[in-house]
Amino acid sequence: MSEEIKDEKKQPSPEEAMQAIQSSIANAFNLGLQQQPKEGADTIADIVSAIQETIYGQLKQAYGDVPEDFIKANAEFFVQVAAMGYIVPRVCAFDEDFQKRLFKLIETRVLETQKAAQEKAGEEKGKIITEDKKIIL
């Protein structure tokens, strides 16, 4: 029974998971929004590089000892969201409906990606890996 309780604590409810996704997306977007170029010295590439360093460092600290590919893939996604936070307000006027729709589309994309990854993992679980080993001379 105590093991079941521990397992339940590890897995967030669907509502909690969605709130975490929404919060992470908003945080990344706001990070980009808060970036300010220095007196013409920073290009968009400089801004994105700074965002990338920040996000990578935060994810590395939060997740600790996980595969580097996991950190990089997540960092790449959040850097893209943060870059939008930097770019969008500089190229178009604020529109609350647009902002809500944009965030909803990003959330939908995250859920689609997670679902596809789960399906792929399920398919691979049932496969027996057979691979011809060849020696290259």
trRosetta pair geometry for C-beta under 8 A, 3 or more apart (Angstrom, degrees):
i j d omega theta_ij theta_ji phi_ij phi_ji
1 4 5.7 -51 -154 30 35 113
1 5 6.7 34 150 -18 65 102
2 5 5.5 -49 -150 34 38 114
2 6 6.5 42 150 -20 66 102
3 6 5.6 -52 -150 35 35 113
3 7 6.4 35 152 -19 66 104
4 7 5.7 -53 -148 37 33 111
4 8 6.3 35 153 -21 65 105
5 8 5.7 -52 -148 34 32 113
5 9 6.6 33 153 -20 63 104
6 9 5.8 -56 -153 33 32 111
6 10 6.7 33 151 -23 64 105
7 10 5.7 -54 -152 30 35 114
7 11 6.7 10 159 0 68 108
8 11 6.4 -69 -146 48 30 95
12 16 3.7 -122 -180 96 112 122
12 17 4.8 149 93 -58 117 76
12 20 6.7 84 84 -13 173 136
13 16 4.6 93 50 8 77 102
13 17 6.9 -140 92 -6 39 87
14 17 5.6 -53 -144 36 31 114
14 18 6.3 31 156 -19 65 105
15 18 5.8 -54 -148 36 30 109
15 19 6.4 31 152 -18 64 106
16 19 5.6 -53 -147 37 33 112
16 20 6.3 35 152 -21 65 104
17 20 5.7 -54 -150 34 31 112
17 21 6.5 32 151 -19 64 104
18 21 5.6 -51 -148 35 34 113
18 22 6.2 35 153 -18 66 106
18 107 7.5 49 -154 -162 86 125
19 22 5.7 -53 -144 39 31 112
19 23 6.1 33 155 -20 65 108
20 23 5.7 -54 -144 38 29 112
20 24 6.3 29 156 -19 64 107
21 24 5.9 -57 -148 37 28 109
21 25 6.3 26 155 -18 64 108
21 107 6.0 104 128 -131 123 88
21 110 5.5 160 -158 112 128 156
21 111 7.7 45 -163 -58 171 82
22 25 5.9 -56 -147 37 29 110
22 26 6.2 26 156 -16 64 109
22 103 7.3 56 -140 172 83 117
22 107 6.4 2 -85 -95 75 126
23 26 5.8 -57 -146 39 29 110
23 27 6.2 31 155 -21 65 107
24 27 5.7 -53 -145 36 29 112
24 28 6.4 28 157 -17 64 105
24 78 7.0 -82 164 -103 99 117
25 28 6.0 -57 -150 37 29 108
25 29 6.2 27 154 -17 65 109
25 81 5.8 -124 -147 -156 69 154
25 103 6.2 127 124 -146 134 87
25 106 5.3 137 -146 116 138 133
25 107 6.5 -92 -20 -70 163 77
25 110 7.4 -112 -67 -35 122 145
26 29 5.7 -56 -144 39 30 111
26 30 6.0 28 157 -17 66 110
26 103 7.2 21 -76 -128 80 130
27 30 5.8 -58 -144 40 27 109
27 31 6.4 36 153 -28 62 102
28 31 5.6 -48 -152 26 32 116
28 32 7.0 27 153 -12 61 102
28 55 6.9 42 -120 -107 96 128
28 78 4.2 -135 -110 -161 140 86
28 79 7.8 -98 -161 -55 118 19
28 81 4.1 59 113 93 130 120
28 82 4.5 -100 175 -57 79 85
28 85 6.9 -180 126 -15 61 137
29 32 6.0 -60 -161 38 33 108
29 33 6.3 35 145 -23 67 110
29 81 5.5 -73 -64 158 72 95
29 82 6.5 -144 -89 -99 23 44
29 84 6.5 -43 -120 84 86 96
29 85 3.8 151 -169 -77 53 120
29 103 7.5 -64 -32 -94 161 96
30 33 5.1 -51 -141 37 38 118
30 34 6.1 37 159 -21 68 105
30 85 6.2 -108 -39 -153 13 150
31 34 6.1 -59 -150 35 26 108
31 35 7.1 40 149 -37 59 97
31 51 6.2 121 130 -136 113 97
31 54 6.6 -175 -169 106 135 141
31 55 7.2 132 111 -68 167 97
31 82 4.7 -35 80 -127 106 118
31 85 6.5 99 62 75 56 154
32 35 5.7 -42 -158 8 38 117
32 47 7.9 79 -143 155 76 114
32 51 6.1 22 -89 -113 77 144
32 81 7.3 -158 -10 120 134 56
32 82 3.6 156 -48 177 104 60
32 83 5.7 -141 -118 -58 140 12
32 84 6.5 101 85 62 166 45
32 85 2.8 127 69 72 112 101
32 86 3.8 -101 180 -31 95 80
32 87 7.5 -36 166 2 131 66
33 85 4.2 -80 -38 171 76 103
33 86 6.7 -140 -69 -76 29 44
33 89 6.4 70 -128 2 88 139
35 47 5.1 105 153 -156 144 108
35 50 6.9 140 -129 85 124 125
35 51 6.5 -56 -66 -67 146 104
35 82 7.9 83 -18 167 129 101
35 85 7.9 106 14 105 103 99
35 86 5.1 -19 54 -104 124 114
37 40 7.0 68 136 -73 121 17
37 41 7.1 174 172 56 89 61
37 42 3.8 -151 -142 64 84 111
37 43 7.8 72 -126 -58 127 11
37 46 7.6 91 -124 78 90 119
37 47 6.4 -64 -81 -67 84 117
38 41 4.5 -26 88 47 98 113
38 42 5.2 95 27 -17 77 107
41 46 7.7 -66 123 78 71 174
42 46 4.2 -133 -151 85 79 135
42 47 5.6 90 160 -54 123 83
43 46 4.9 107 48 2 66 99
43 47 7.3 -126 100 -2 40 87
44 47 5.4 -51 -149 36 38 114
44 48 6.2 37 153 -18 69 105
44 83 7.9 71 -179 -151 102 100
44 86 7.4 145 -139 122 87 132
44 87 7.3 43 -136 -85 127 98
45 48 5.9 -53 -144 39 30 109
45 49 6.2 35 153 -23 63 107
46 49 5.6 -55 -148 35 29 114
46 50 6.5 29 154 -17 64 105
47 50 5.9 -57 -153 36 30 109
47 51 6.4 30 150 -18 65 107
47 83 7.8 121 111 -119 103 74
47 86 5.7 143 145 -159 139 160
48 51 5.5 -52 -146 38 34 114
48 52 6.1 40 152 -26 66 105
48 79 6.6 75 -167 179 86 107
48 83 5.3 19 -108 -98 102 112
48 86 7.6 -138 -73 42 70 155
49 52 5.6 -51 -147 32 30 115
49 53 6.6 31 154 -19 62 103
50 53 5.8 -51 -151 33 32 111
50 54 6.5 31 152 -18 64 107
51 54 5.8 -59 -152 37 31 112
51 55 6.1 22 157 -13 69 110
51 79 5.6 128 117 -136 108 79
51 82 4.6 174 -170 118 136 139
51 83 6.6 178 73 -65 162 70
51 86 7.3 -109 -57 -33 146 136
52 55 6.1 -58 -141 41 27 104
52 56 5.9 26 162 -18 65 112
52 75 6.8 74 -155 163 72 112
52 79 4.9 25 -94 -114 76 136
53 56 6.0 -57 -141 39 24 110
53 57 6.2 24 160 -18 61 112
54 57 6.0 -63 -152 37 24 110
54 58 6.4 20 155 -17 63 109
55 58 5.7 -56 -147 37 32 110
55 59 6.2 26 158 -14 67 107
55 75 5.1 139 118 -145 106 81
55 78 4.9 179 -157 101 141 120
55 79 5.5 -153 45 -68 153 77
55 82 6.5 -146 -55 -12 135 150
56 59 6.0 -59 -147 40 28 106
56 60 6.1 30 156 -21 65 110
56 71 6.8 74 -150 158 75 106
56 72 7.7 14 -120 -102 105 54
56 75 4.5 36 -88 -131 72 148
57 60 5.7 -54 -143 36 28 112
57 61 6.3 25 158 -16 63 108
58 61 5.9 -59 -149 39 28 109
58 62 6.1 23 156 -18 66 112
59 62 5.6 -57 -139 40 32 109
59 63 5.8 1 171 5 70 114
59 71 5.2 147 121 -148 120 84
59 74 5.6 160 -138 97 149 121
59 75 5.4 -129 23 -72 151 90
59 78 7.5 165 -54 30 127 146
60 63 6.8 -66 -131 50 19 89
60 64 7.6 85 169 -82 50 20
60 71 5.7 48 -81 -146 71 143
61 64 7.4 14 -174 -67 23 60
63 66 4.6 -50 153 11 117 128
63 70 7.1 -143 157 114 160 120
63 71 6.3 -162 62 -89 139 93
66 70 4.9 -65 136 68 117 142
66 71 6.4 140 81 -46 102 91
67 70 4.7 99 70 -3 85 103
67 71 7.5 -159 100 -2 49 83
68 71 5.7 -55 -153 37 40 110
68 72 6.1 36 153 -18 72 109
69 72 5.7 -57 -142 41 31 110
69 73 6.1 32 159 -21 67 107
70 73 6.1 -55 -145 35 25 108
70 74 6.4 16 159 -9 61 111
71 74 6.2 -65 -151 43 26 105
71 75 5.9 26 155 -21 66 113
72 75 5.6 -55 -140 39 28 112
72 76 6.2 34 158 -25 64 105
73 76 5.8 -51 -149 30 27 113
73 77 6.8 27 153 -16 60 104
74 77 5.8 -53 -152 34 34 111
74 78 6.4 21 157 -8 68 109
75 78 6.0 -64 -146 45 30 103
75 79 6.0 35 155 -25 68 108
76 79 5.7 -53 -144 34 27 113
76 80 6.6 31 154 -21 61 103
77 80 5.8 -57 -158 32 31 112
77 81 6.7 26 149 -15 65 104
77 110 7.9 98 179 -100 143 91
78 81 5.4 -48 -146 37 40 112
78 82 6.1 41 153 -19 68 105
79 82 5.6 -54 -143 41 31 111
79 83 6.2 38 153 -25 64 104
80 83 5.7 -50 -146 32 29 114
80 84 6.8 33 151 -19 60 100
81 84 5.7 -53 -158 32 34 113
81 85 6.7 38 144 -21 64 103
81 106 6.4 81 -111 -148 112 145
82 85 5.2 -49 -154 32 39 118
82 86 6.7 38 148 -17 66 100
83 86 5.6 -53 -153 36 36 111
83 87 6.0 23 154 -11 70 112
84 87 5.8 -61 -134 46 31 102
84 88 5.4 33 172 -28 72 111
84 102 7.6 -177 156 177 139 132
85 88 6.7 -33 -114 27 19 108
85 89 7.7 6 -180 -1 47 106
86 89 7.9 -94 179 37 19 93
86 90 7.1 -7 152 -3 58 125
87 90 5.9 -84 -158 44 34 107
87 91 6.0 -1 165 -1 77 119
88 91 6.5 -79 -144 45 25 94
88 92 6.3 -44 -175 41 67 101
88 102 7.6 37 -117 -132 160 169
89 92 7.5 -83 -119 62 23 62
89 94 6.7 12 -122 -74 91 85
92 95 7.6 -45 138 1 113 107
92 98 7.7 -92 119 135 137 167
94 99 7.3 1 -162 -42 78 123
95 98 3.8 65 84 9 110 115
95 99 6.7 174 87 -14 57 82
96 99 5.5 -53 -148 35 34 113
96 100 6.4 33 155 -17 66 104
97 100 5.9 -53 -148 37 31 109
97 101 6.2 29 154 -17 65 109
98 101 5.7 -58 -145 40 29 110
98 102 6.1 33 155 -24 66 107
99 102 5.7 -52 -145 34 28 113
99 103 6.5 25 158 -15 63 106
100 103 6.0 -58 -150 38 29 108
100 104 6.3 29 153 -19 65 109
101 104 5.6 -56 -147 37 31 113
101 105 6.3 32 154 -20 66 105
102 105 5.8 -56 -149 35 29 111
102 106 6.5 29 153 -18 64 105
103 106 5.6 -53 -148 35 33 112
103 107 6.3 36 153 -19 66 105
104 107 5.7 -52 -148 36 32 113
104 108 6.3 36 152 -22 64 105
105 108 5.6 -50 -147 34 32 114
105 109 6.5 35 152 -21 63 103
106 109 5.6 -53 -152 33 32 113
106 110 6.6 36 150 -21 64 102
107 110 5.6 -52 -152 32 34 113
107 111 6.5 30 153 -15 66 105
108 111 5.8 -57 -150 38 32 109
108 112 6.3 33 152 -20 66 106
109 112 5.7 -53 -146 36 31 112
109 113 6.3 32 155 -19 65 107
110 113 5.8 -58 -150 37 28 111
110 114 6.3 27 153 -18 65 107
111 114 5.7 -53 -144 37 32 111
111 115 6.2 33 156 -20 65 106
112 115 5.8 -56 -148 36 29 111
112 116 6.3 28 155 -18 64 107
113 116 5.8 -55 -147 37 29 110
113 117 6.4 29 154 -19 64 107
114 117 5.7 -56 -148 37 31 111
114 118 6.4 30 154 -19 65 106
115 118 5.8 -55 -149 36 31 111
115 119 6.4 29 154 -18 65 106
116 119 5.7 -54 -147 37 31 111
116 120 6.2 31 155 -19 65 107
117 120 5.7 -54 -145 38 30 111
117 121 6.3 32 154 -20 64 106
118 121 5.7 -53 -146 36 31 112
118 122 6.3 33 153 -20 63 106
119 122 5.6 -54 -150 35 31 113
119 123 6.4 32 153 -19 65 104
120 123 5.7 -53 -148 35 32 111
120 124 6.3 27 155 -15 65 109
121 124 5.9 -58 -145 40 30 108
121 125 6.4 43 152 -34 63 101
122 125 5.6 -44 -151 19 31 118
122 126 7.4 17 159 -8 59 103
123 126 6.6 -70 -164 38 32 101
123 127 6.8 32 147 -29 66 110
124 127 5.5 -53 -148 25 41 117
